[in-house]
Amino acid sequence: MQTSNPPSPRRPRFTLRVLLVAVAVIALVVSWVNTNRIATRNRLLEAENRRLRNDFGELSVEDETRFHAIGVPTNNELEWAWRIWVSEGHSYHIRVAGGQVPKEGFPQTGYGATTISEPGEHEVRYRIRRDPRDNR
């Protein structure tokens, strides 16, 4: 009597073409997931970088055709500073005024007027000095 071996389980069979297509699809999916993860991380890092630059008073110019300004921290309570970006072909008139500033238009009184027309980044400072005679 012949003893028959139990049938061996059948393994799946693939053609080389199917195997290559499957590997290519898996590689594309892994690459896409990794790219999206890196892009998300880059967006978060760019936002954090912008926030830190703003905190330290560094000017971030995203559109060189528009005016940009940011306050710069100072160590003196009677001094203020700003970094500004002047775009090509524009000029800005800066005038200091104290007291009441109208809701519309410009104050009629003022002093320290200056015009900035050179394109690029500039630092503008305004400082009040105490009178050495009475410290006012």
N, CA, C and O atoms as CSV, one atom per row, in Angstrom:
chain,resi,resn,atom,element,x,y,z
A,1,MET,N,N,0.825,-1.150,0.000
A,1,MET,CA,C,0.000,0.000,0.000
A,1,MET,C,C,0.881,1.228,0.000
A,1,MET,O,O,1.902,1.320,0.681
A,2,GLN,N,N,0.444,2.119,-0.767
A,2,GLN,CA,C,1.212,3.351,-0.876
A,2,GLN,C,C,0.721,4.344,0.133
A,2,GLN,O,O,-0.478,4.551,0.319
A,3,THR,N,N,1.676,4.945,0.771
A,3,THR,CA,C,1.292,6.019,1.688
A,3,THR,C,C,1.484,7.321,0.953
A,3,THR,O,O,2.524,7.573,0.345
A,4,SER,N,N,0.502,8.105,1.020
A,4,SER,CA,C,0.623,9.391,0.320
A,4,SER,C,C,0.935,10.480,1.336
A,4,SER,O,O,0.415,10.525,2.451
A,5,ASN,N,N,1.778,11.308,0.895
A,5,ASN,CA,C,2.116,12.462,1.739
A,5,ASN,C,C,0.966,13.441,1.717
A,5,ASN,O,O,0.324,13.642,0.686
A,6,PRO,N,N,0.709,14.051,2.867
A,6,PRO,CA,C,-0.371,15.043,2.837
A,6,PRO,C,C,0.010,16.177,1.888
A,6,PRO,O,O,1.180,16.540,1.768
A,7,PRO,N,N,-0.980,16.716,1.232
A,7,PRO,CA,C,-0.664,17.779,0.265
A,7,PRO,C,C,-0.046,18.982,0.977
A,7,PRO,O,O,-0.521,19.421,2.024
A,8,SER,N,N,1.003,19.488,0.390
A,8,SER,CA,C,1.666,20.649,0.991
A,8,SER,C,C,0.821,21.898,0.707
A,8,SER,O,O,0.198,22.021,-0.348
A,9,PRO,N,N,0.819,22.803,1.664
A,9,PRO,CA,C,0.020,24.007,1.425
A,9,PRO,C,C,0.575,24.755,0.221
A,9,PRO,O,O,1.783,24.829,0.000
A,10,ARG,N,N,-0.320,25.283,-0.516
A,10,ARG,CA,C,0.066,25.960,-1.741
A,10,ARG,C,C,0.509,27.382,-1.451
A,10,ARG,O,O,-0.208,28.141,-0.800
A,11,ARG,N,N,1.666,27.734,-1.924
A,11,ARG,CA,C,2.160,29.089,-1.749
A,11,ARG,C,C,1.650,29.965,-2.876
A,11,ARG,O,O,1.473,29.520,-4.011
A,12,PRO,N,N,1.412,31.254,-2.522
A,12,PRO,CA,C,0.964,32.145,-3.606
A,12,PRO,C,C,2.094,32.334,-4.612
A,12,PRO,O,O,3.276,32.339,-4.267
A,13,ARG,N,N,1.699,32.485,-5.826
A,13,ARG,CA,C,2.676,32.662,-6.893
A,13,ARG,C,C,2.466,34.044,-7.513
A,13,ARG,O,O,1.341,34.498,-7.722
A,14,PHE,N,N,3.583,34.683,-7.795
A,14,PHE,CA,C,3.539,36.008,-8.410
A,14,PHE,C,C,4.448,36.013,-9.626
A,14,PHE,O,O,5.477,35.340,-9.687
A,15,THR,N,N,4.019,36.791,-10.568
A,15,THR,CA,C,4.927,36.982,-11.696
A,15,THR,C,C,5.899,38.083,-11.305
A,15,THR,O,O,5.645,38.841,-10.369
A,16,LEU,N,N,6.970,38.167,-11.996
A,16,LEU,CA,C,7.980,39.180,-11.719
A,16,LEU,C,C,7.402,40.580,-11.916
A,16,LEU,O,O,7.723,41.493,-11.155
A,17,ARG,N,N,6.572,40.753,-12.909
A,17,ARG,CA,C,5.944,42.049,-13.182
A,17,ARG,C,C,5.071,42.490,-12.013
A,17,ARG,O,O,5.156,43.643,-11.589
A,18,VAL,N,N,4.241,41.605,-11.487
A,18,VAL,CA,C,3.378,41.933,-10.351
A,18,VAL,C,C,4.229,42.285,-9.140
A,18,VAL,O,O,3.921,43.235,-8.420
A,19,LEU,N,N,5.284,41.535,-8.913
A,19,LEU,CA,C,6.164,41.809,-7.783
A,19,LEU,C,C,6.824,43.182,-7.922
A,19,LEU,O,O,6.890,43.928,-6.945
A,20,LEU,N,N,7.309,43.526,-9.099
A,20,LEU,CA,C,7.932,44.829,-9.329
A,20,LEU,C,C,6.927,45.969,-9.149
A,20,LEU,O,O,7.262,46.999,-8.563
A,21,VAL,N,N,5.715,45.796,-9.641
A,21,VAL,CA,C,4.688,46.834,-9.479
A,21,VAL,C,C,4.330,46.999,-8.007
A,21,VAL,O,O,4.159,48.124,-7.537
A,22,ALA,N,N,4.214,45.901,-7.280
A,22,ALA,CA,C,3.887,45.979,-5.854
A,22,ALA,C,C,4.990,46.695,-5.080
A,22,ALA,O,O,4.695,47.525,-4.220
A,23,VAL,N,N,6.245,46.391,-5.367
A,23,VAL,CA,C,7.361,47.047,-4.687
A,23,VAL,C,C,7.370,48.535,-5.024
A,23,VAL,O,O,7.604,49.363,-4.144
A,24,ALA,N,N,7.115,48.887,-6.291
A,24,ALA,CA,C,7.089,50.290,-6.697
A,24,ALA,C,C,5.962,51.047,-5.990
A,24,ALA,O,O,6.167,52.178,-5.549
A,25,VAL,N,N,4.787,50.447,-5.875
A,25,VAL,CA,C,3.656,51.095,-5.197
A,25,VAL,C,C,3.965,51.284,-3.723
A,25,VAL,O,O,3.693,52.348,-3.166
A,26,ILE,N,N,4.521,50.283,-3.092
A,26,ILE,CA,C,4.875,50.404,-1.670
A,26,ILE,C,C,5.925,51.491,-1.477
A,26,ILE,O,O,5.836,52.274,-0.531
A,27,ALA,N,N,6.913,51.550,-2.359
A,27,ALA,CA,C,7.950,52.583,-2.267
A,27,ALA,C,C,7.350,53.974,-2.443
A,27,ALA,O,O,7.739,54.903,-1.736
A,28,LEU,N,N,6.420,54.133,-3.363
A,28,LEU,CA,C,5.763,55.431,-3.571
A,28,LEU,C,C,4.948,55.850,-2.350
A,28,LEU,O,O,4.975,57.016,-1.954
A,29,VAL,N,N,4.231,54.911,-1.757
A,29,VAL,CA,C,3.428,55.232,-0.575
A,29,VAL,C,C,4.327,55.637,0.584
A,29,VAL,O,O,4.046,56.620,1.269
A,30,VAL,N,N,5.401,54.894,0.810
A,30,VAL,CA,C,6.329,55.230,1.899
A,30,VAL,C,C,6.962,56.592,1.647
A,30,VAL,O,O,7.088,57.397,2.570
A,31,SER,N,N,7.361,56.856,0.410
A,31,SER,CA,C,7.961,58.147,0.059
A,31,SER,C,C,6.969,59.286,0.264
A,31,SER,O,O,7.339,60.334,0.793
A,32,TRP,N,N,5.728,59.102,-0.142
A,32,TRP,CA,C,4.700,60.137,0.009
A,32,TRP,C,C,4.435,60.437,1.490
A,32,TRP,O,O,4.336,61.600,1.881
A,33,VAL,N,N,4.323,59.400,2.299
A,33,VAL,CA,C,4.094,59.588,3.736
A,33,VAL,C,C,5.264,60.329,4.365
A,33,VAL,O,O,5.065,61.247,5.160
A,34,ASN,N,N,6.475,59.936,4.013
A,34,ASN,CA,C,7.663,60.576,4.567
A,34,ASN,C,C,7.759,62.047,4.127
A,34,ASN,O,O,8.104,62.911,4.933
A,35,THR,N,N,7.460,62.327,2.869
A,35,THR,CA,C,7.492,63.705,2.365
A,35,THR,C,C,6.464,64.568,3.077
A,35,THR,O,O,6.771,65.701,3.449
A,36,ASN,N,N,5.269,64.070,3.273
A,36,ASN,CA,C,4.240,64.841,3.979
A,36,ASN,C,C,4.624,65.092,5.428
A,36,ASN,O,O,4.365,66.169,5.964
A,37,ARG,N,N,5.237,64.109,6.060
A,37,ARG,CA,C,5.679,64.282,7.440
A,37,ARG,C,C,6.763,65.349,7.534
A,37,ARG,O,O,6.737,66.177,8.445
A,38,ILE,N,N,7.705,65.339,6.610
A,38,ILE,CA,C,8.777,66.334,6.601
A,38,ILE,C,C,8.212,67.719,6.278
A,38,ILE,O,O,8.619,68.707,6.891
A,39,ALA,N,N,7.289,67.803,5.334
A,39,ALA,CA,C,6.687,69.103,4.975
A,39,ALA,C,C,5.931,69.688,6.158
A,39,ALA,O,O,6.003,70.894,6.397
A,40,THR,N,N,5.213,68.866,6.896
A,40,THR,CA,C,4.495,69.344,8.079
A,40,THR,C,C,5.473,69.849,9.127
A,40,THR,O,O,5.247,70.893,9.739
A,41,ARG,N,N,6.543,69.122,9.333
A,41,ARG,CA,C,7.565,69.542,10.301
A,41,ARG,C,C,8.212,70.853,9.865
A,41,ARG,O,O,8.473,71.719,10.701
A,42,ASN,N,N,8.472,71.010,8.575
A,42,ASN,CA,C,9.058,72.251,8.067
A,42,ASN,C,C,8.129,73.438,8.288
A,42,ASN,O,O,8.586,74.518,8.664
A,43,ARG,N,N,6.829,73.254,8.061
A,43,ARG,CA,C,5.867,74.344,8.295
A,43,ARG,C,C,5.861,74.744,9.766
A,43,ARG,O,O,5.810,75.932,10.085
A,44,LEU,N,N,5.912,73.759,10.663
A,44,LEU,CA,C,5.944,74.059,12.096
A,44,LEU,C,C,7.230,74.797,12.468
A,44,LEU,O,O,7.195,75.749,13.248
A,45,LEU,N,N,8.358,74.364,11.916
A,45,LEU,CA,C,9.630,75.021,12.207
A,45,LEU,C,C,9.669,76.441,11.648
A,45,LEU,O,O,10.214,77.339,12.290
A,46,GLU,N,N,9.097,76.657,10.457
A,46,GLU,CA,C,9.053,78.004,9.888
A,46,GLU,C,C,8.188,78.922,10.747
A,46,GLU,O,O,8.543,80.082,10.956
A,47,ALA,N,N,7.063,78.421,11.246
A,47,ALA,CA,C,6.206,79.228,12.113
A,47,ALA,C,C,6.932,79.564,13.416
A,47,ALA,O,O,6.845,80.693,13.900
A,48,GLU,N,N,7.643,78.596,13.985
A,48,GLU,CA,C,8.394,78.829,15.207
A,48,GLU,C,C,9.532,79.822,14.962
A,48,GLU,O,O,9.791,80.689,15.797
A,49,ASN,N,N,10.200,79.698,13.836
A,49,ASN,CA,C,11.263,80.626,13.473
A,49,ASN,C,C,10.721,82.046,13.334
A,49,ASN,O,O,11.345,82.989,13.820
A,50,ARG,N,N,9.569,82.216,12.678
A,50,ARG,CA,C,8.949,83.534,12.523
A,50,ARG,C,C,8.583,84.124,13.890
A,50,ARG,O,O,8.795,85.311,14.134
A,51,ARG,N,N,8.032,83.284,14.782
A,51,ARG,CA,C,7.653,83.757,16.112
A,51,ARG,C,C,8.895,84.209,16.899
A,51,ARG,O,O,8.881,85.265,17.532
A,52,LEU,N,N,9.957,83.411,16.854
A,52,LEU,CA,C,11.177,83.775,17.573
A,52,LEU,C,C,11.813,85.038,16.995
A,52,LEU,O,O,12.290,85.887,17.747
A,53,ARG,N,N,11.824,85.171,15.679
A,53,ARG,CA,C,12.363,86.386,15.062
A,53,ARG,C,C,11.549,87.597,15.493
A,53,ARG,O,O,12.117,88.653,15.772
A,54,ASN,N,N,10.235,87.463,15.553
A,54,ASN,CA,C,9.391,88.575,15.999
A,54,ASN,C,C,9.667,88.907,17.461
A,54,ASN,O,O,9.714,90.081,17.830
A,55,ASP,N,N,9.848,87.888,18.292
A,55,ASP,CA,C,10.129,88.126,19.711
A,55,ASP,C,C,11.426,88.892,19.915
A,55,ASP,O,O,11.535,89.693,20.844
A,56,PHE,N,N,12.409,88.652,19.055
A,56,PHE,CA,C,13.704,89.318,19.192
A,56,PHE,C,C,13.821,90.561,18.319
A,56,PHE,O,O,14.883,91.181,18.260
A,57,GLY,N,N,12.735,90.929,17.642
A,57,GLY,CA,C,12.755,92.146,16.841
A,57,GLY,C,C,13.484,92.016,15.522
A,57,GLY,O,O,13.963,93.010,14.975
A,58,GLU,N,N,13.573,90.801,15.006
A,58,GLU,CA,C,14.197,90.594,13.697
A,58,GLU,C,C,13.115,90.706,12.631
A,58,GLU,O,O,12.049,90.100,12.746
A,59,LEU,N,N,13.393,91.469,11.619
A,59,LEU,CA,C,12.423,91.708,10.553
A,59,LEU,C,C,12.396,90.534,9.586
A,59,LEU,O,O,13.434,90.132,9.061
A,60,SER,N,N,11.215,89.988,9.351
A,60,SER,CA,C,11.033,88.919,8.371
A,60,SER,C,C,10.295,89.502,7.178
A,60,SER,O,O,9.114,89.835,7.281
A,61,VAL,N,N,10.966,89.626,6.069
A,61,VAL,CA,C,10.375,90.207,4.866
A,61,VAL,C,C,9.936,89.079,3.955
A,61,VAL,O,O,10.764,88.366,3.387
A,62,GLU,N,N,8.624,88.920,3.819
A,62,GLU,CA,C,8.098,87.859,2.971
A,62,GLU,C,C,7.777,88.369,1.574
A,62,GLU,O,O,7.865,87.617,0.604
A,63,ASP,N,N,7.402,89.653,1.463
A,63,ASP,CA,C,7.088,90.256,0.172
A,63,ASP,C,C,7.857,91.569,0.083
A,63,ASP,O,O,7.497,92.544,0.742
A,64,GLU,N,N,8.904,91.601,-0.721
A,64,GLU,CA,C,9.777,92.772,-0.795
A,64,GLU,C,C,9.114,93.978,-1.444
A,64,GLU,O,O,9.685,95.068,-1.432
A,65,THR,N,N,7.926,93.812,-2.008
A,65,THR,CA,C,7.237,94.945,-2.630
A,65,THR,C,C,6.355,95.697,-1.640
A,65,THR,O,O,5.796,96.737,-1.987
A,66,ARG,N,N,6.220,95.195,-0.424
A,66,ARG,CA,C,5.365,95.824,0.582
A,66,ARG,C,C,6.187,96.348,1.748
A,66,ARG,O,O,7.313,95.909,1.986
A,67,PHE,N,N,5.596,97.303,2.474
A,67,PHE,CA,C,6.233,97.873,3.655
A,67,PHE,C,C,6.120,96.871,4.800
A,67,PHE,O,O,5.066,96.268,5.002
A,68,HIS,N,N,7.209,96.696,5.548
A,68,HIS,CA,C,7.225,95.824,6.721
A,68,HIS,C,C,7.838,96.602,7.878
A,68,HIS,O,O,8.746,97.407,7.673
A,69,ALA,N,N,7.350,96.369,9.082
A,69,ALA,CA,C,7.914,97.007,10.274
A,69,ALA,C,C,7.699,96.091,11.470
A,69,ALA,O,O,6.717,95.353,11.542
A,70,ILE,N,N,8.642,96.155,12.406
A,70,ILE,CA,C,8.519,95.386,13.643
A,70,ILE,C,C,9.223,96.166,14.743
A,70,ILE,O,O,10.265,96.782,14.522
A,71,GLY,N,N,8.634,96.125,15.932
A,71,GLY,CA,C,9.243,96.775,17.081
A,71,GLY,C,C,10.451,95.990,17.562
A,71,GLY,O,O,10.468,94.760,17.527
A,72,VAL,N,N,11.459,96.724,18.012
A,72,VAL,CA,C,12.688,96.112,18.512
A,72,VAL,C,C,12.762,96.375,20.011
A,72,VAL,O,O,12.619,97.525,20.424
A,73,PRO,N,N,12.977,95.364,20.838
A,73,PRO,CA,C,13.080,95.601,22.280
A,73,PRO,C,C,14.300,96.472,22.605
A,73,PRO,O,O,15.363,96.329,22.001
A,74,THR,N,N,14.120,97.373,23.571
A,74,THR,CA,C,15.224,98.214,24.035
A,74,THR,C,C,15.346,98.068,25.548
A,74,THR,O,O,14.434,97.574,26.212
A,75,ASN,N,N,16.475,98.501,26.078
A,75,ASN,CA,C,16.712,98.412,27.516
A,75,ASN,C,C,16.294,99.679,28.255
A,75,ASN,O,O,16.395,99.738,29.481
A,76,ASN,N,N,15.835,100.674,27.542
A,76,ASN,CA,C,15.513,101.970,28.121
A,76,ASN,C,C,14.014,102.226,27.961
A,76,ASN,O,O,13.466,102.080,26.869
A,77,GLU,N,N,13.357,102.609,29.058
A,77,GLU,CA,C,11.909,102.866,28.978
A,77,GLU,C,C,11.593,104.122,28.183
A,77,GLU,O,O,10.446,104.323,27.784
A,78,LEU,N,N,12.580,104.965,27.946
A,78,LEU,CA,C,12.370,106.192,27.182
A,78,LEU,C,C,12.950,106.083,25.774
A,78,LEU,O,O,13.266,107.097,25.150
A,79,GLU,N,N,13.088,104.863,25.276
A,79,GLU,CA,C,13.603,104.650,23.926
A,79,GLU,C,C,12.769,103.585,23.233
A,79,GLU,O,O,12.432,102.558,23.823
A,80,TRP,N,N,12.441,103.844,21.977
A,80,TRP,CA,C,11.681,102.915,21.161
A,80,TRP,C,C,12.447,102.708,19.867
A,80,TRP,O,O,13.116,103.622,19.384
A,81,ALA,N,N,12.354,101.523,19.309
A,81,ALA,CA,C,13.059,101.234,18.060
A,81,ALA,C,C,12.197,100.326,17.191
A,81,ALA,O,O,11.432,99.500,17.689
A,82,TRP,N,N,12.341,100.500,15.886
A,82,TRP,CA,C,11.622,99.680,14.909
A,82,TRP,C,C,12.568,99.342,13.777
A,82,TRP,O,O,13.420,100.150,13.407
A,83,ARG,N,N,12.422,98.159,13.234
A,83,ARG,CA,C,13.087,97.801,11.987
A,83,ARG,C,C,12.029,97.903,10.907
A,83,ARG,O,O,10.925,97.377,11.047
A,84,ILE,N,N,12.377,98.584,9.832
A,84,ILE,CA,C,11.415,98.754,8.744
A,84,ILE,C,C,12.049,98.331,7.431
A,84,ILE,O,O,13.266,98.390,7.257
A,85,TRP,N,N,11.207,97.908,6.525
A,85,TRP,CA,C,11.626,97.539,5.176
A,85,TRP,C,C,10.975,98.521,4.212
A,85,TRP,O,O,9.753,98.663,4.178
A,86,VAL,N,N,11.809,99.193,3.432
A,86,VAL,CA,C,11.324,100.124,2.412
A,86,VAL,C,C,11.510,99.439,1.069
A,86,VAL,O,O,12.615,99.038,0.706
A,87,SER,N,N,10.404,99.313,0.338
A,87,SER,CA,C,10.481,98.640,-0.959
A,87,SER,C,C,10.978,99.605,-2.030
A,87,SER,O,O,10.933,100.825,-1.866
A,88,GLU,N,N,11.443,99.038,-3.106
A,88,GLU,CA,C,11.994,99.794,-4.231
A,88,GLU,C,C,10.939,100.767,-4.776
A,88,GLU,O,O,9.791,100.389,-5.010
A,89,GLY,N,N,11.353,102.025,-4.973
A,89,GLY,CA,C,10.457,103.027,-5.565
A,89,GLY,C,C,9.523,103.708,-4.577
A,89,GLY,O,O,8.673,104.494,-4.994
A,90,HIS,N,N,9.648,103.439,-3.293
A,90,HIS,CA,C,8.788,104.060,-2.291
A,90,HIS,C,C,9.632,104.893,-1.334
A,90,HIS,O,O,10.826,104.649,-1.165
A,91,SER,N,N,9.001,105.868,-0.719
A,91,SER,CA,C,9.659,106.630,0.342
A,91,SER,C,C,8.630,106.878,1.434
A,91,SER,O,O,7.428,106.943,1.174
A,92,TYR,N,N,9.121,107.016,2.656
A,92,TYR,CA,C,8.244,107.185,3.807
A,92,TYR,C,C,8.727,108.379,4.624
A,92,TYR,O,O,9.925,108.560,4.845
A,93,HIS,N,N,7.777,109.178,5.061
A,93,HIS,CA,C,8.052,110.359,5.852
A,93,HIS,C,C,7.740,110.038,7.307
A,93,HIS,O,O,6.615,109.659,7.631
A,94,ILE,N,N,8.720,110.184,8.179
A,94,ILE,CA,C,8.546,109.871,9.597
A,94,ILE,C,C,8.597,111.182,10.369
A,94,ILE,O,O,9.525,111.977,10.224
A,95,ARG,N,N,7.579,111.384,11.191
A,95,ARG,CA,C,7.507,112.601,11.993
A,95,ARG,C,C,7.065,112.241,13.395
A,95,ARG,O,O,6.152,111.434,13.572
A,96,VAL,N,N,7.702,112.829,14.391
A,96,VAL,CA,C,7.389,112.553,15.787
A,96,VAL,C,C,6.383,113.578,16.268
A,96,VAL,O,O,6.519,114.772,16.002
A,97,ALA,N,N,5.371,113.104,16.977
A,97,ALA,CA,C,4.368,114.002,17.543
A,97,ALA,C,C,3.997,113.489,18.927
A,97,ALA,O,O,3.918,112.280,19.143
A,98,GLY,N,N,3.774,114.391,19.848
A,98,GLY,CA,C,3.359,114.025,21.192
A,98,GLY,C,C,1.980,114.580,21.478
A,98,GLY,O,O,1.492,115.452,20.760
A,99,GLY,N,N,1.368,114.087,22.501
A,99,GLY,CA,C,0.045,114.582,22.871
A,99,GLY,C,C,-1.042,113.875,22.080
A,99,GLY,O,O,-0.924,112.694,21.753
A,100,GLN,N,N,-2.092,114.608,21.779
A,100,GLN,CA,C,-3.237,114.040,21.078
A,100,GLN,C,C,-2.920,113.837,19.596
A,100,GLN,O,O,-2.394,114.726,18.926
A,101,VAL,N,N,-3.249,112.660,19.113
A,101,VAL,CA,C,-3.095,112.348,17.692
A,101,VAL,C,C,-4.499,112.182,17.127
A,101,VAL,O,O,-5.282,111.392,17.654
A,102,PRO,N,N,-4.836,112.915,16.061
A,102,PRO,CA,C,-6.197,112.829,15.517
A,102,PRO,C,C,-6.498,111.445,14.948
A,102,PRO,O,O,-5.590,110.730,14.524
A,103,LYS,N,N,-7.785,111.071,14.942
A,103,LYS,CA,C,-8.187,109.771,14.405
A,103,LYS,C,C,-7.947,109.707,12.905
A,103,LYS,O,O,-7.672,108.638,12.359
A,104,GLU,N,N,-8.053,110.850,12.240
A,104,GLU,CA,C,-7.823,110.897,10.797
A,104,GLU,C,C,-6.800,111.977,10.495
A,104,GLU,O,O,-6.742,112.998,11.181
A,105,GLY,N,N,-6.010,111.754,9.487
A,105,GLY,CA,C,-5.018,112.744,9.096
A,105,GLY,C,C,-3.783,112.670,9.966
A,105,GLY,O,O,-3.527,111.673,10.642
A,106,PHE,N,N,-3.018,113.761,9.930
A,106,PHE,CA,C,-1.761,113.820,10.656
A,106,PHE,C,C,-1.814,114.941,11.678
A,106,PHE,O,O,-2.552,115.909,11.494
A,107,PRO,N,N,-1.040,114.826,12.758
A,107,PRO,CA,C,-0.992,115.901,13.745
A,107,PRO,C,C,-0.423,117.165,13.114
A,107,PRO,O,O,0.450,117.096,12.249
A,108,GLN,N,N,-0.926,118.331,13.553
A,108,GLN,CA,C,-0.441,119.600,13.010
A,108,GLN,C,C,0.901,119.990,13.618
A,108,GLN,O,O,1.677,120.713,12.993
A,109,THR,N,N,1.181,119.518,14.829
A,109,THR,CA,C,2.463,119.822,15.456
A,109,THR,C,C,3.334,118.584,15.426
A,109,THR,O,O,2.842,117.459,15.337
A,110,GLY,N,N,4.604,118.803,15.498
A,110,GLY,CA,C,5.522,117.678,15.502
A,110,GLY,C,C,6.927,118.156,15.247
A,110,GLY,O,O,7.146,119.328,14.940
A,111,TYR,N,N,7.847,117.290,15.368
A,111,TYR,CA,C,9.242,117.636,15.166
A,111,TYR,C,C,9.991,116.379,14.764
A,111,TYR,O,O,9.443,115.278,14.812
A,112,GLY,N,N,11.237,116.546,14.371
A,112,GLY,CA,C,12.075,115.397,14.039
A,112,GLY,C,C,11.664,114.702,12.768
A,112,GLY,O,O,11.799,113.482,12.665
A,113,ALA,N,N,11.165,115.442,11.792
A,113,ALA,CA,C,10.731,114.810,10.554
A,113,ALA,C,C,11.927,114.328,9.744
A,113,ALA,O,O,12.961,114.993,9.672
A,114,THR,N,N,11.765,113.171,9.145
A,114,THR,CA,C,12.787,112.628,8.258
A,114,THR,C,C,12.102,111.800,7.183
A,114,THR,O,O,10.985,111.318,7.369
A,115,THR,N,N,12.774,111.644,6.077
A,115,THR,CA,C,12.239,110.849,4.975
A,115,THR,C,C,13.209,109.709,4.689
A,115,THR,O,O,14.421,109.912,4.610
A,116,ILE,N,N,12.663,108.520,4.537
A,116,ILE,CA,C,13.471,107.357,4.177
A,116,ILE,C,C,13.011,106.908,2.799
A,116,ILE,O,O,11.863,106.505,2.615
A,117,SER,N,N,13.913,106.981,1.840
A,117,SER,CA,C,13.546,106.583,0.482
A,117,SER,C,C,14.488,105.524,-0.091
A,117,SER,O,O,14.216,104.971,-1.157
A,118,GLU,N,N,15.575,105.241,0.593
A,118,GLU,CA,C,16.501,104.217,0.109
A,118,GLU,C,C,15.900,102.845,0.384
A,118,GLU,O,O,15.530,102.554,1.521
A,119,PRO,N,N,15.795,101.995,-0.639
A,119,PRO,CA,C,15.187,100.679,-0.417
A,119,PRO,C,C,16.059,99.802,0.475
A,119,PRO,O,O,17.284,99.927,0.501
A,120,GLY,N,N,15.396,98.918,1.199
A,120,GLY,CA,C,16.096,97.977,2.058
A,120,GLY,C,C,15.648,98.103,3.499
A,120,GLY,O,O,14.656,98.768,3.799
A,121,GLU,N,N,16.398,97.452,4.400
A,121,GLU,CA,C,16.061,97.439,5.825
A,121,GLU,C,C,16.732,98.611,6.531
A,121,GLU,O,O,17.902,98.913,6.293
A,122,HIS,N,N,15.971,99.263,7.403
A,122,HIS,CA,C,16.456,100.393,8.187
A,122,HIS,C,C,16.017,100.220,9.632
A,122,HIS,O,O,15.030,99.541,9.914
A,123,GLU,N,N,16.760,100.842,10.546
A,123,GLU,CA,C,16.360,100.858,11.946
A,123,GLU,C,C,16.054,102.295,12.325
A,123,GLU,O,O,16.866,103.197,12.120
A,124,VAL,N,N,14.861,102.491,12.885
A,124,VAL,CA,C,14.423,103.817,13.318
A,124,VAL,C,C,14.353,103.791,14.832
A,124,VAL,O,O,13.746,102.894,15.416
A,125,ARG,N,N,14.978,104.781,15.472
A,125,ARG,CA,C,14.970,104.885,16.939
A,125,ARG,C,C,14.408,106.236,17.343
A,125,ARG,O,O,14.655,107.257,16.702
A,126,TYR,N,N,13.651,106.209,18.416
A,126,TYR,CA,C,13.137,107.433,19.030
A,126,TYR,C,C,13.499,107.362,20.500
A,126,TYR,O,O,13.172,106.394,21.187
A,127,ARG,N,N,14.187,108.411,20.982
A,127,ARG,CA,C,14.656,108.411,22.359
A,127,ARG,C,C,14.305,109.743,23.009
A,127,ARG,O,O,14.476,110.808,22.415
A,128,ILE,N,N,13.817,109.662,24.223
A,128,ILE,CA,C,13.584,110.858,25.036
A,128,ILE,C,C,14.718,110.919,26.045
A,128,ILE,O,O,14.981,109.953,26.760
A,129,ARG,N,N,15.381,112.054,26.095
A,129,ARG,CA,C,16.496,112.207,27.033
A,129,ARG,C,C,16.055,113.070,28.201
A,129,ARG,O,O,15.314,114.041,28.044
A,130,ARG,N,N,16.521,112.694,29.346
A,130,ARG,CA,C,16.217,113.473,30.550
A,130,ARG,C,C,17.097,114.722,30.596
A,130,ARG,O,O,18.259,114.708,30.188
A,131,ASP,N,N,16.513,115.777,31.097
A,131,ASP,CA,C,17.257,117.028,31.268
A,131,ASP,C,C,18.222,116.848,32.444
A,131,ASP,O,O,17.778,116.554,33.554
A,132,PRO,N,N,19.524,117.016,32.229
A,132,PRO,CA,C,20.474,116.779,33.320
A,132,PRO,C,C,20.317,117.762,34.476
A,132,PRO,O,O,20.788,117.497,35.582
A,133,ARG,N,N,19.655,118.897,34.229
A,133,ARG,CA,C,19.512,119.892,35.314
A,133,ARG,C,C,18.494,119.437,36.363
A,133,ARG,O,O,18.722,119.597,37.562
A,134,ASP,N,N,17.367,118.867,35.908
A,134,ASP,CA,C,16.334,118.484,36.888
A,134,ASP,C,C,15.848,117.030,36.691
A,134,ASP,O,O,14.899,116.603,37.348
A,135,ASN,N,N,16.495,116.280,35.795
A,135,ASN,CA,C,16.170,114.881,35.565
A,135,ASN,C,C,14.737,114.661,35.079
A,135,ASN,O,O,14.152,113.603,35.306
A,136,ARG,N,N,14.187,115.660,34.416
A,136,ARG,CA,C,12.833,115.530,33.855
A,136,ARG,C,C,12.923,115.168,32.406
A,136,ARG,O,O,11.898,115.010,31.744
